[in-house]
Amino acid sequence: MLYDIKPDERLFTVTKSYLNHEMERGAKQAGVKKIRVHDIRHSAVSLLINMGFSVLAIGERMGHEAEKITYRYAHLFPTVQTEMAEKLEMERMTKEENPLLLHGQSHFPTENRED
């Protein structure tokens, strides 16, 4: 077990109502809108996405039963699509500049020499 929690122990030492109360108090004190406890979970997923972790790794960390649940956060991946397109374009340009790479040949073809 990751946290070595016994079946009769709690992972979190505070109750949901206590956490809710403290979040309300903190939001009021800070002058910001109160968010739900569950919103923190969404923030954690967003942070992990921005840190570059894969959907599969994030889903496993969050305890999602299916990766399609994690894909609900796909709108947070727009820069990934841009980055993929840029890398594919760079690859295409490299192949156009050196046609030998298209056929899996090296940059330095062997010459037929007679020794």
Secondary structure, DSSP 4 states (H G I P E B T S, - for coil): --S---TTS-SSSS-HHHHHHHHHHHHHHHT-----HHHHHHHHHHHHHHTT--HHHHHHHHT-SSHHHHGGGGGG-HHHHHHHHHHHHHHHHHHHH-GGGGGT--SSPPP----
